Amino acid sequence: QVQLVESGGGLVQPGGSLRLSCAASGSIFRLYAMGWYRQAPGKQRELVAAITSGGSTNYADSVKGRFTISRDNAKKTVYLQMHSLKPEDTAVYYCNADWVGLAYWGQGTQVTVSS
């Protein structure tokens, strides 16, 4: 069983920045593929960014150039650095871990972009 705990969400003005963190349990974190998803009210959950165990990354087109996903295997933590935030980035952000086809989710952290 993998437990994921997100932190770092909050209220930010348009154009601002936030960094989300996701701390994971388990001794083989380095082998997990990790991702950040988000779900806005009335919308489906969507992939924002993902990083493989080898460090390859991919991003949703809507966040390319603004968001950066990274991981620190020693700290068993994955990060999502978000810049130039827009109101449409408002959502609950969820951390995801994938290990041999099993998916694990955190409880989510709210990000609100508003003036």
Sequence and secondary structure as in RCSB ss.txt:
>XXXX:A:sequence
QVQLVESGGGLVQPGGSLRLSCAASGSIFRLYAMGWYRQAPGKQRELVAAITSGGSTNYADSVKGRFTISRDNAK
KTVYLQMHSLKPEDTAVYYCNADWVGLAYWGQGTQVTVSS
>XXXX:A:secstr
   EEEE  EEE TT  EEEEEEE STTGGG EEEEEEE TTS  EEEEEE TT  EEE TTTTTTEEEEEETTT
TEEEEEE S  GGG EEEEEEEEETTEEEE   EEEEE  
